[in-house]
């Protein structure tokens, strides 16, 4: 599992996880809350309506990964498989955010 953290974020910065089945090879996911990780392919996770520091957060995979993430803060992306990114502790429009492949 990879935890996505956001320090000082509603006092709940360490309770969000990306998990995968034990039968699936570790995809090499890494999270960073202060910019992209050098040497990795990173997708910015950004919610413009949130007044907190969600403008420098990235979910990253190795360049060799088959995963190609796409982020939307305005609903799922047509033609892609999407996972809703929901933070129930945050009242700032997180109900329409999706991470897609």
C-alpha positions in Angstrom: 0.0 0.0 0.0 1.0 3.6 -0.6 -0.2 6.3 1.6 -1.1 9.7 0.2 -0.4 12.3 2.9 -1.1 16.0 3.1 0.4 17.5 6.3 -1.9 19.9 8.2 -4.9 18.8 6.1 -7.9 18.6 8.4 -5.7 16.7 10.9 -6.1 13.7 8.7 -3.0 13.5 6.5 -2.1 9.9 6.8 -5.3 7.9 6.3 -5.5 7.6 2.5 -4.1 4.5 0.8 -3.7 3.0 -2.7 -3.7 -0.8 -2.4 -3.4 -3.7 -4.9 -4.2 -7.3 -4.8 -1.5 -9.7 -3.4 -1.6 -11.5 -6.7 -0.6 -8.3 -8.6 3.0 -7.2 -8.8 3.8 -4.1 -6.8 3.3 -1.3 -9.3 6.0 0.9 -7.7 3.5 3.7 -6.8 5.0 6.6 -4.8 3.3 9.7 -3.4 4.9 13.0 -2.9 3.3 16.2 -1.4 6.0 18.6 -2.5 6.5 18.2 -6.2 7.2 15.4 -8.7 9.7 12.7 -7.9 12.8 13.0 -10.2 13.2 9.9 -12.3 9.6 8.9 -12.2 6.5 9.6 -14.3 4.2 11.7 -12.1 0.6 12.8 -12.3 -0.3 16.0 -10.5 -3.2 15.6 -8.1 -4.9 19.0 -7.9 -8.2 20.4 -6.7 -8.4 24.1 -7.6 -11.3 24.7 -5.3 -9.5 23.5 -2.2 -7.7 26.4 -0.5 -5.1 24.1 1.0 -1.8 23.1 -0.5 -3.1 20.5 -3.1 -1.2 22.2 -5.9 2.1 20.3 -5.4 0.9 16.7 -4.8 1.9 13.9 -7.2 1.3 10.2 -7.6 4.2 8.7 -9.4 5.2 5.4 -11.1 8.4 4.2 -12.6 8.9 5.2 -16.2 8.8 1.5 -17.1 5.2 1.2 -15.7 2.3 0.4 -18.0 0.1 2.6 -15.8 -0.7 5.9 -17.4 -2.6 8.0 -14.9 -4.9 10.9 -15.8 -6.4 13.2 -13.2 -9.7 15.0 -13.3 -11.2 17.3 -10.7 -14.4 17.6 -12.7 -15.8 14.0 -13.0 -14.6 10.9 -14.7 -13.0 11.0 -18.1 -15.0 9.4 -20.9 -13.4 6.4 -22.4 -11.1 5.7 -19.4 -11.5 3.5 -16.3 -11.7 5.8 -13.3 -11.5 5.6 -9.5 -13.2 8.2 -7.5 -10.8 10.1 -5.2 -12.9 11.0 -2.2 -11.8 12.7 1.0 -14.8 12.7 3.3 -13.0 14.9 5.9 -12.6 17.7 3.4 -15.6 19.9 2.5 -13.9 21.5 -0.6 -15.5 19.8 -3.7 -13.6 16.5 -3.5 -16.7 14.5 -4.5 -16.0 14.9 -8.3 -12.3 14.0 -8.4 -11.2 10.9 -10.3 -7.9 9.2 -11.0 -8.1 7.4 -14.4 -6.1 5.1 -16.6 
